[in-house]
Amino acid sequence: MESGVADPQHGCHWPVLASIAADGAPDARTVVLRAAVRQRRELQVHSDAQAGKLAQLARDPRACLVLYDGAARTQLRAHGRMRVHQGDAAAALAWQALPAHSQALYAGVQRFALLVLSIDSLDWLLIDPAGHRRAGFAWAGETLSARWLAP
């Protein structure tokens, strides 16, 4: 995931964010991975503050980021709760770190939001012709539980 932050050619740079629509249906879209903070188990992406996903996350903060590294044949599904930062110190720091060409995409800081996923569980899948392997990781506070899911 950390490699996907810095390298736009890395598969994990373009995860899919899934949230829950007002009618309870899943809703997904491609985003750009902006930060991976290992110590806090957080993934960060940016959004236009007028995007529909912000209203969805305000109603229900549960979300999933799906990352796929084709070169490594690895899929990661990070589940957790998304915090939306808009007009606060965290959003201001993220905004200041953006290059000017990226800031221009938002038409000003008032249209910018920082989305932070706090990971509660992670599903790792290795897609291998010799047999897929899958493991699950879950955290309760700082306590990690891990198990093989397949085979």
Secondary structure, DSSP 8 states (H G I E B T S, - for coil): -HHHHH-TTSGGGS-EEEEE-TTS-EEEEE--EEEEEGGGTEEEEEEETTSHHHHHHHH--EEEEEEEETTTTEEEEEEEEEEEE-SSHHHHHHHHHS-HHHHGGGTSGGGEEEEEEEEEEEEEEE--TT--EEEEEEEETTEEEEEEEE-
